[in-house]
Amino acid sequence: MTKKVYRVELGFWRFYLPIGIKTLIAFLIVISTLAGGFYYYTTGTLSRQIENETLDNLHSKLKGGWRIYYSRMDQMKDGMLQTASEEHVKTAIAGRDSRFLQNLLNGYAIARPYVDIWAVVDEKQQVIGRKNGRTGDFLEIGGVVSRALRMGEALQSTEKVGKEILTMESASLASKVDSYGIMQVVVVPVIKDGKVRGAFVTSILLNGYDWLPNDIYENFSINSAIFGSILNESRIIASTSIPKSIFSPRVMVSDDIKNALAEDRGFKGKAVLEGVEVYLVAEPILDAAGEVIGSLAVAMYGSEVGYQIARINNTITALTFTGIVFSVFLAFFVYRDTVRPINALTAAMDETATGNPDVRVDLKTRDEYERIGEGFNHMMDAIQIREERLARFNELSKLLITSLDPATLLKMALTKMVELTDSHLGIVYLHDEEGGILNPSVSHGVGEKEMRPLKVGEGLPGICALEKKTVILRDIPETGLLLEAGFAKVTPMEVVWFAMHYKERVLGVLAIGSLRPHNEEELRHMEYLVAQVSIALDNALVHQEVERLSITDPLTGLYNRRYFFGRLTAEFSKSKRYNQPLSAVILDIDNFKMINDSMGHQVGDVVLKEIGLILREQTREADIWARYGGEEFIGYLPHCEKTEAVQSA
């Protein structure tokens, strides 16, 4: 390799200037250039950037608002789909049993009071059941009811409805609108014997209700509102119910917003509401025919953004002035305090070059050279830390290959992680992919009462698992999480959640808490260690799943016949040795062949799965069940007398 020489040679023609004067001139030029550049940047580019970031942030929160907007419709749809699949409900609708349907709808209305219209129609759209008992009316909402009956599919939409439809439900509901309202509509057909017999019709009125804007405010801390029809009323029909809300009820929408939304292109920018400048993002609400009937909007006051820009300008001006003053003083001391620090640093570098890693410098110059000295020491410390971390990594790697049992692996890994990172708290949540739940698996330094299962997306561990990124919590309140200190409980200064994932598969979340904060380099090191734990955990889970599949029936989830008789033989010997009762039960499904022949093998598989689920959930944990044959099942009940076994069977 060719030797490289970085040369600096000044010509004889260069006039002499002390280093202090050079530094002063350089400082003044740099400060002046930066001041002018910062001023231009903050008054122009930065202002536009802050405005664009504000609008992008509002747009992101509006997307979250849409998720809340559709959440209740999804709940209604899921609930009605389940109800429509029940045979006795199908029979009631086919038989036009209005009393039964009214009682059914009243029960749902109690469980979901936010739904305004509960009705059941027949195949000709005649109401045969309503929460208020009124029947015989022809019910149509924006063509959604007829289309759902014709297609035989569940539909959900937002529609513009006349006051007469609301009047059929109740006078108090109709009083919330002048001539029309905007409703979220869900229609779920009921199919019996291959024919559409009717449909469930549920609706939520948006006019005058602040649940949606308030939910958006609670989740995203942003003002929001629902606008009425863009072409007719053009006014706010629901808004956040907080003091000094941007959106006041019944406020008219300006023409620029109205025109943008009417053309189905949304609005994103500055606007004026009641003489106040705001930043607003709005997107249209479309009915089933694709017509604009309203919009959902979020906004923040323009004064908030202006305050941020003014504060940045003032800060930069103050810093620039202070920098110029300090530059003059620094120039006087630079020359005097240059030679000695340079000689010390040079000597330390020469000593390091001989292979001695324990070299440090102690510069108390209170200037850049002191920072250079600290940087040199930090570099040498980093070299030693990297060597120590490499040793820790090797130590953890050796530990991870000692066990293929996930529980044992996680317990050892968590203990070692807490030890290697000098932490005081450790928790591992395992991801249940089927239920979307994070279950606490192992812990260190925290009681069981502080842990509970969480859904993916719930809380900081849930967010960590959902976004697959590290989440850090600092400045924890005294009423928050407590660590066991041996003689008392103390509050951690920092808790970090690391996502455990491998090849896009979320395995869980590992939390580390400490009485001191970790720096960025330490966090990156811990992320690397967690990545190694994740790889080992994935391998252990795969091994566990392979073992589980080898002893279970893939359809019912029960044990297979070979494994069952192995367990039964051991349990029988144990029962004889200790003179303990042991009972066995064998069962089959009556008329199972008729089910397969009349409804198909897929339905037969569903029956087998349900039987397996019943056997697992409705019997003792100690009872062992297996699939004996096609529709036959067998199980043994340890410590169970004959009378109890008969009762269980």
C-alpha positions in Angstrom: 0.0 0.0 0.0 1.3 3.4 -1.0 2.2 5.7 1.9 0.0 8.8 2.1 1.3 12.1 3.2 -1.1 15.0 4.0 1.1 18.0 3.5 0.6 21.7 4.4 3.3 24.1 3.2 2.9 27.8 3.3 4.7 30.0 0.8 7.3 32.6 1.8 5.2 35.4 0.4 2.5 34.9 3.1 2.6 37.7 5.6 2.8 36.8 9.3 -0.3 37.0 11.5 -0.6 35.7 15.0 -2.9 32.8 15.4 -5.1 34.9 17.7 -5.7 37.5 15.0 -6.4 34.8 12.4 -8.9 33.2 14.8 -10.6 36.5 15.4 -10.9 37.2 11.7 -12.1 33.7 11.0 -14.7 33.8 13.8 -16.0 37.2 12.7 -16.4 36.0 9.1 -18.0 32.7 10.1 -20.4 34.4 12.6 -21.4 37.1 10.1 -22.0 34.6 7.3 -23.9 32.3 9.6 -26.0 35.2 11.0 -27.0 36.3 7.5 -27.7 32.8 6.4 -29.7 31.9 9.4 -31.7 35.1 9.1 -32.5 34.3 5.5 -33.2 30.7 6.3 -35.6 31.4 9.2 -37.5 34.2 7.5 -38.0 32.2 4.3 -37.1 28.6 4.0 -37.5 27.6 7.6 -40.9 29.4 7.9 -42.2 27.5 4.8 -40.7 24.3 6.1 -42.4 24.7 9.5 -45.7 25.4 7.7 -45.3 22.4 5.5 -44.4 20.2 8.5 -47.4 21.6 10.4 -49.7 20.7 7.5 -48.1 17.2 7.1 -48.6 16.6 10.8 -52.2 17.7 10.5 -52.7 15.4 7.5 -51.2 12.5 9.6 -53.6 13.2 12.4 -56.5 13.4 10.0 -55.6 9.9 8.8 -55.8 8.7 12.4 -59.2 10.5 12.6 -60.5 8.5 9.7 -59.6 5.3 11.5 -61.7 6.4 14.4 -64.4 7.5 12.0 -64.7 4.0 10.6 -64.3 2.2 13.9 -67.9 2.3 15.0 -69.2 1.2 11.6 -66.8 -1.8 11.7 -68.1 -2.6 15.2 -71.7 -2.5 13.9 -70.9 -4.6 10.9 -69.0 -7.3 12.8 -71.8 -7.5 15.4 -74.6 -7.7 12.9 -72.7 -10.3 10.8 -72.5 -12.5 13.8 -76.2 -12.0 14.6 -77.3 -12.6 11.0 -75.5 -16.0 11.0 -77.5 -17.3 13.9 -80.3 -19.8 12.9 -83.0 -18.6 15.3 -82.5 -15.0 14.0 -82.9 -16.2 10.4 -86.1 -18.0 11.4 -87.5 -14.9 13.2 -86.9 -12.7 10.1 -88.3 -15.3 7.7 -91.3 -15.6 10.0 -91.6 -11.8 10.5 -91.5 -12.1 14.2 -91.6 -8.4 15.1 -91.8 -8.8 18.8 -88.7 -11.0 18.9 -86.8 -8.6 16.6 -87.8 -5.6 18.7 -86.5 -7.3 21.9 -83.3 -8.3 20.0 -82.7 -4.8 18.8 -83.4 -3.2 22.2 -80.8 -5.5 23.7 -78.2 -4.4 21.1 -79.2 -0.7 21.7 -78.4 -1.1 25.4 -75.0 -2.5 24.6 -74.3 0.1 21.9 -76.2 3.3 22.8 -74.3 5.4 20.3 -76.3 3.7 17.4 -79.3 5.9 16.5 -81.3 3.6 14.2 -81.9 -0.1 14.8 -84.2 -1.7 12.3 -84.8 -5.0 10.4 -86.4 -5.0 6.9 -87.7 -7.8 4.8 -86.6 -8.5 1.2 -89.0 -5.8 0.0 -87.5 -3.1 2.4 -90.5 -3.1 4.6 -89.6 -2.6 8.3 -90.5 -5.8 10.2 -88.6 -4.9 13.4 -87.5 -1.6 15.0 -86.2 -0.6 18.3 -89.2 1.7 18.9 -91.7 -1.1 17.8 -92.8 0.8 14.6 -93.1 -1.5 11.6 -94.6 -1.4 8.1 -92.6 1.6 6.8 -90.5 1.4 3.6 -86.9 2.0 4.6 -84.2 3.3 2.2 -81.1 5.2 3.0 -79.2 6.5 0.0 -79.8 3.3 -1.9 -77.6 1.3 0.4 -80.5 -0.9 1.8 -81.7 -2.0 -1.7 -78.2 -2.6 -3.0 -77.3 -4.7 0.0 -80.5 -6.8 -0.4 -79.9 -7.2 -4.1 -76.2 -8.1 -3.8 -76.6 -10.2 -0.6 -73.5 -8.6 0.9 -72.9 -6.4 4.0 -72.4 -2.8 3.1 -71.3 0.3 5.0 -71.5 3.8 3.9 -72.0 7.4 4.9 -75.2 8.9 3.5 -77.3 12.0 3.4 -80.7 11.4 5.0 -83.9 13.4 5.1 -85.6 14.4 8.3 -88.5 12.1 7.6 -86.3 9.0 8.1 -85.1 10.3 11.4 -88.7 11.1 12.5 -89.6 7.5 11.9 -87.1 6.6 14.6 -87.8 9.3 17.1 -88.7 13.0 17.3 -85.6 13.8 19.5 -83.4 12.4 16.8 -85.1 14.4 14.1 -84.7 17.6 16.1 -81.0 17.4 15.7 -81.2 18.4 12.0 -82.9 21.1 10.1 -83.8 19.3 6.9 -81.3 16.6 6.5 -78.5 14.8 8.3 -75.3 12.8 7.6 -75.4 9.3 8.9 -73.0 6.3 9.0 -75.0 3.4 7.7 -74.4 -0.4 7.9 -76.7 -2.9 6.2 -76.2 -6.6 6.8 -78.4 -9.0 4.8 -79.8 -12.1 6.4 -79.6 -15.2 4.2 -81.7 -18.4 4.8 -81.8 -21.4 2.6 -79.8 -19.6 -0.1 -82.2 -16.6 -0.3 -82.0 -13.1 1.1 -84.9 -12.9 3.7 -84.2 -9.4 5.0 -81.5 -7.2 6.5 -80.3 -5.5 9.6 -80.1 -1.7 9.2 -78.1 0.4 11.7 -77.1 4.0 11.5 -75.3 6.7 13.5 -76.2 10.3 13.1 -73.2 12.7 12.9 -75.1 16.0 13.2 -74.9 17.5 16.6 -72.8 14.7 18.1 -69.3 15.5 19.3 -68.1 11.9 19.9 -65.9 11.7 16.8 -64.2 15.2 17.2 -63.7 14.5 20.9 -62.2 11.0 20.2 -59.8 12.6 17.7 -58.8 15.3 20.2 -58.3 12.7 23.0 -56.1 10.5 20.7 -54.2 13.2 18.8 -54.6 16.5 20.8 -56.0 18.3 17.7 -59.1 20.3 17.0 -61.4 18.6 14.5 -64.9 19.0 13.0 -67.4 17.5 10.5 -68.6 19.8 7.8 -72.1 19.4 6.3 -72.9 19.1 2.6 -70.4 21.1 0.6 -72.9 22.2 -2.0 -75.8 23.1 0.3 -75.3 24.0 4.0 -71.5 24.3 3.9 -71.3 24.6 7.6 -69.9 22.8 10.6 -72.3 20.2 12.0 -70.1 18.7 14.8 -66.9 19.9 16.5 -64.6 19.3 19.4 -66.3 20.3 22.7 -63.4 22.1 24.4 -62.9 25.7 25.5 -61.6 28.0 22.7 -62.2 25.4 20.0 -61.2 26.5 16.5 -64.5 25.1 15.1 -67.6 26.7 16.5 -71.0 25.0 15.8 -72.9 26.2 12.8 -70.0 28.2 11.4 -70.1 28.6 7.6 -67.2 27.2 5.6 -65.3 29.6 3.3 -65.7 29.2 -0.5 -62.1 28.1 -1.1 -62.5 25.2 1.3 -66.0 24.4 -0.1 -64.9 24.4 -3.7 -61.8 22.2 -3.0 -63.9 19.6 -1.2 -66.7 19.7 -3.7 -64.3 18.7 -6.4 -63.2 15.7 -4.2 -59.6 16.8 -4.0 -59.5 17.8 -0.3 -58.1 21.0 1.3 -54.6 21.4 2.8 -53.3 24.9 3.7 -54.1 28.2 5.4 -57.7 29.2 5.9 -59.7 31.9 7.8 -62.5 30.8 10.1 -64.5 33.6 11.8 -61.7 36.1 11.0 -59.0 33.8 12.6 -56.1 32.4 10.5 -55.7 28.6 10.9 -53.9 25.7 9.3 -56.5 23.3 8.1 -56.6 19.9 6.4 -59.9 18.5 5.3 -60.9 15.5 3.2 -64.4 14.9 1.7 -66.9 12.3 3.0 -68.4 10.5 0.0 -71.7 8.6 -0.1 -72.1 5.2 -1.9 -72.7 7.0 -5.2 -69.4 8.9 -4.9 -71.0 12.2 -4.2 -69.5 14.6 -1.7 -71.9 15.1 1.2 -69.5 16.4 3.9 -66.0 16.3 5.1 -63.8 15.6 8.1 -61.3 18.3 9.0 -58.5 19.0 11.6 -56.9 22.4 12.3 -54.6 24.4 14.5 -54.3 28.1 15.1 -51.9 30.0 12.8 -50.6 31.9 15.8 -49.0 28.7 17.2 -46.8 28.3 14.2 -46.0 32.0 14.1 -44.9 31.9 17.7 -42.5 29.0 16.9 -40.9 31.0 14.0 -40.6 34.2 16.1 -39.0 32.3 18.9 -36.4 30.7 16.6 -35.6 34.1 15.0 -35.0 35.7 18.5 -32.9 32.7 19.6 -30.6 32.9 16.5 -30.2 36.7 16.9 -29.3 36.4 20.6 -26.8 33.6 19.8 -25.2 35.5 17.0 -24.6 38.6 19.1 -23.2 36.5 22.0 -20.9 34.7 19.6 -19.4 37.9 18.2 -18.7 39.2 21.7 -17.1 35.9 22.8 -15.1 35.7 19.6 -13.1 38.8 20.5 -12.2 37.5 23.9 -11.3 34.0 22.6 -8.8 35.5 20.1 -6.7 36.9 22.9 -6.4 33.6 24.7 -6.0 31.2 21.8 -2.4 32.0 21.0 -1.2 31.8 24.6 -3.0 28.6 25.3 -2.1 26.8 22.0 1.4 25.4 22.3 1.2 23.5 25.6 -2.0 21.6 24.7 -0.7 20.7 21.3 2.6 19.3 22.8 0.6 17.3 25.4 -1.7 15.9 22.7 1.3 15.1 20.4 3.1 13.2 23.2 -0.1 11.2 24.1 -0.6 10.3 20.4 3.1 9.1 20.1 2.7 7.0 23.2 -0.5 5.5 21.9 1.3 4.6 18.6 3.6 2.4 20.6 0.6 0.2 21.5 -0.2 1.4 25.0 -4.0 1.8 25.2 -3.9 3.2 28.8 -2.8 6.7 27.7 -5.0 9.7 28.7 -4.5 13.4 28.7 -5.6 16.0 31.3 -6.1 19.4 29.7 -7.7 22.1 31.8 -7.6 24.9 29.2 -11.4 25.6 29.2 -11.4 25.9 25.4 -11.4 23.7 22.3 -8.2 22.0 23.4 -9.9 20.7 26.5 -12.6 19.3 24.3 -10.0 17.8 22.0 -8.4 16.2 25.1 -11.8 14.9 26.2 -12.3 13.6 22.7 -9.0 11.8 22.7 -9.9 10.3 26.1 -13.3 9.4 24.8 -11.7 7.7 21.8 -9.5 5.6 24.0 -12.4 4.8 26.3 -14.4 3.8 23.2 -11.7 1.4 22.1 -11.7 -0.3 25.5 -15.5 -0.3 25.6 -15.7 -1.9 22.2 -13.3 -4.6 23.4 -15.5 -5.1 26.5 -18.7 -5.2 24.5 -17.2 -7.7 22.1 -16.4 -9.9 25.1 -20.0 -9.4 26.4 -21.4 -10.2 23.0 -19.4 -13.4 22.9 -20.6 -14.2 26.4 -24.2 -13.7 25.5 -23.8 -15.7 22.2 -22.4 -18.7 24.1 -25.3 -18.5 26.5 -28.0 -18.4 23.7 -26.8 -21.7 22.2 -27.2 -23.6 25.5 -31.0 -24.1 25.4 -33.8 -24.6 22.8 -36.6 -24.1 25.4 -38.0 -20.6 24.8 -38.9 -20.0 28.5 -35.4 -21.1 29.7 -33.7 -19.2 26.9 -35.6 -15.9 27.7 -34.9 -16.2 31.4 -31.2 -16.7 30.9 -31.0 -14.0 28.2 -32.9 -11.5 30.3 -30.7 -12.1 33.3 -27.6 -11.7 31.2 -29.0 -8.6 29.5 -29.7 -6.9 32.8 -26.2 -7.9 34.0 -24.4 -6.7 30.8 -26.2 -3.4 30.6 -26.0 -2.6 34.3 -29.8 -2.3 34.5 -32.2 -2.9 37.3 -35.4 -3.9 35.5 -36.1 -6.4 32.8 -39.4 -7.6 31.2 -40.0 -9.9 28.2 -43.4 -9.9 26.5 -44.0 -12.7 24.1 -46.2 -12.1 21.0 -49.3 -14.2 20.6 -49.8 -13.9 16.8 -53.2 -15.5 16.8 -54.7 -13.1 19.4 -52.5 -10.1 18.7 -51.5 -10.0 22.4 -48.2 -9.3 24.2 -48.1 -11.7 27.2 -45.5 -11.1 30.0 -43.2 -14.0 30.0 -40.2 -13.4 32.3 -39.2 -10.4 34.5 -36.5 -9.1 36.7 -36.8 -6.4 39.4 -40.5 -5.8 39.0 -43.5 -7.4 40.6 -46.2 -9.4 38.8 -48.8 -6.7 39.6 -46.9 -4.2 37.4 -47.3 -6.5 34.4 -50.4 -7.4 32.4 -51.1 -8.7 28.9 -51.3 -5.9 26.2 -52.7 -5.7 22.7 -50.3 -4.9 19.9 -50.5 -1.1 19.6 -51.6 -0.7 23.3 -49.2 1.2 25.5 -45.5 1.8 24.9 -44.8 -2.0 24.6 -47.6 -2.3 22.1 -46.4 0.6 20.1 -42.8 -0.8 20.1 -44.2 -4.2 18.7 -46.4 -2.5 16.2 -43.8 -0.1 14.7 -40.9 -2.5 15.3 -38.7 0.2 16.7 -37.1 1.1 20.0 -39.3 3.2 22.4 -37.6 5.2 25.2 -39.4 6.6 28.3 -37.6 9.1 30.5 -38.6 11.3 33.4 -41.0 8.7 34.8 -43.4 10.1 37.4 -43.0 8.7 41.0 -46.5 7.1 40.7 -45.2 5.1 37.7 -43.2 1.8 37.5 -41.3 0.9 40.6 -38.1 -1.2 40.9 -37.2 -3.6 43.7 -34.1 -2.2 45.5 -33.9 -4.9 48.2 -35.1 -2.7 51.0 -37.5 -0.4 49.2 -39.0 0.4 45.8 -37.5 3.1 43.6 -38.6 4.8 40.4 -36.4 4.1 37.3 -34.9 7.0 35.5 -35.3 5.4 32.1 -37.2 2.4 30.6 -36.4 1.2 27.0 -38.6 -1.2 25.0 -36.8 -3.1 22.2 -38.8 -4.8 19.5 -37.9 -8.5 19.1 -38.4 -9.5 15.5 -36.9 -11.7 12.9 -37.6 -11.6 9.2 -40.6 -9.3 9.6 -42.1 -11.6 12.3 -42.8 -9.9 15.6 -41.6 -12.2 18.4 -42.2 -9.9 21.4 -40.8 -6.9 23.3 -37.9 -6.8 25.7 -37.9 -3.9 28.2 -34.8 -2.7 30.1 -35.1 -0.2 33.0 -32.3 1.5 34.8 -31.6 4.1 37.5 -29.4 6.0 35.0 -30.1 7.0 31.4 -28.3 5.2 28.6 -26.5 7.1 25.8 -27.1 6.5 22.1 -24.1 4.3 21.7 -25.2 2.1 24.6 -28.7 1.9 23.1 -27.4 0.8 19.8 -25.3 -1.9 21.5 -28.4 -3.1 23.4 -30.4 -3.2 20.1 -27.7 -5.4 18.7 -27.8 -7.7 21.7 -31.6 -7.9 21.5 -31.3 -8.8 17.8 -29.1 -11.7 18.7 -31.7 -12.8 21.4 -34.4 -12.5 18.7 -32.6 -14.8 16.4 -32.0 -17.4 19.1 -35.7 -17.0 20.3 -37.0 -17.5 16.7 -34.9 -20.7 16.4 -36.2 -21.9 19.8 -39.8 -21.2 18.8 -39.4 -23.0 15.5 -37.9 -25.9 17.3 -40.8 -25.8 19.9 -43.4 -25.6 17.0 -41.8 -28.6 15.3 -42.0 -30.6 18.5 -45.6 -29.5 19.0 -46.6 -30.4 15.5 -45.1 -33.9 15.9 -47.4 -34.7 18.8 -50.6 -32.8 17.9 -53.4 -33.2 15.4 -53.2 -30.3 13.0 -57.0 -29.9 12.6 -58.3 -30.0 16.2 -55.2 -28.9 18.0 -55.5 -32.0 20.3 -52.7 -34.5 20.9 -52.3 -37.2 18.2 -53.0 -40.9 19.0 -49.3 -42.0 19.2 -48.4 -39.3 21.8 -51.6 -39.9 23.7 -51.0 -43.6 24.3 -47.4 -42.9 25.3 -48.6 -40.5 28.0 -51.5 -42.8 29.0 -49.0 -45.7 29.5 -46.9 -43.5 31.8 -49.9 -42.2 33.7 -51.3 -45.7 34.1 -48.1 -46.9 35.6 -48.0 -43.9 38.0 -51.6 -44.5 39.0 -50.9 -48.1 39.9 -47.8 -47.2 41.8 -49.4 -44.6 44.0 -52.9 -46.2 44.0 -54.5 -43.2 42.5 -57.7 -43.2 40.4 -57.5 -42.8 36.7 -60.4 -42.6 34.2 -60.5 -42.7 30.5 -63.3 -41.4 28.2 -63.8 -42.1 24.5 -66.4 -40.4 22.4 -67.5 -39.8 18.8 -69.7 -37.4 17.0 -73.2 -38.7 16.1 -74.3 -38.5 12.5 -71.0 -37.0 11.5 -71.1 -38.7 8.1 -74.5 -37.0 7.4 -72.8 -33.6 8.1 -70.0 -34.3 5.6 -72.5 -35.6 3.0 -75.0 -32.8 3.4 -72.9 -29.8 4.1 -69.5 -30.8 2.9 -66.2 -31.7 4.4 -65.3 -28.1 5.2 -68.2 -27.8 7.6 -67.2 -31.2 9.0 -63.8 -29.8 9.7 -65.3 -26.8 11.5 -67.3 -29.3 13.7 -64.1 -31.2 14.5 -62.3 -28.0 15.4 -65.1 -26.8 17.7 -65.2 -30.2 19.4 -61.4 -29.9 20.0 -61.9 -26.4 21.4 -64.6 -27.6 23.7 -62.5 -30.4 25.0 -59.5 -28.0 25.7 -61.5 -25.2 27.3 -64.3 -27.1 29.2 -62.2 -29.7 31.0 -59.5 -29.6 33.6 -56.0 -28.5 32.7 -54.6 -31.8 33.8 -57.0 -33.8 31.5 -55.3 -35.0 28.3 -57.4 -35.3 25.1 -56.5 -36.7 21.7 -58.1 -37.4 18.3 -58.5 -41.1 18.2 -59.9 -41.5 14.7 -62.0 -39.6 12.1 -64.7 -38.3 14.4 -63.6 -40.2 17.5 -61.8 -38.6 20.5 -60.2 -40.1 23.6 -59.0 -38.7 26.8 -57.7 -39.7 30.3 -58.7 -37.9 33.5 -56.0 -38.3 36.3 -57.1 -38.3 39.9 -60.7 -38.8 38.8 -63.1 -41.4 40.2 -65.6 -43.2 38.1 -68.5 -41.1 39.3 -66.7 -37.8 38.5 -65.6 -39.2 35.1 -69.2 -40.1 34.2 -70.3 -36.6 35.2 -67.5 -35.1 33.1 -68.3 -37.3 30.1 
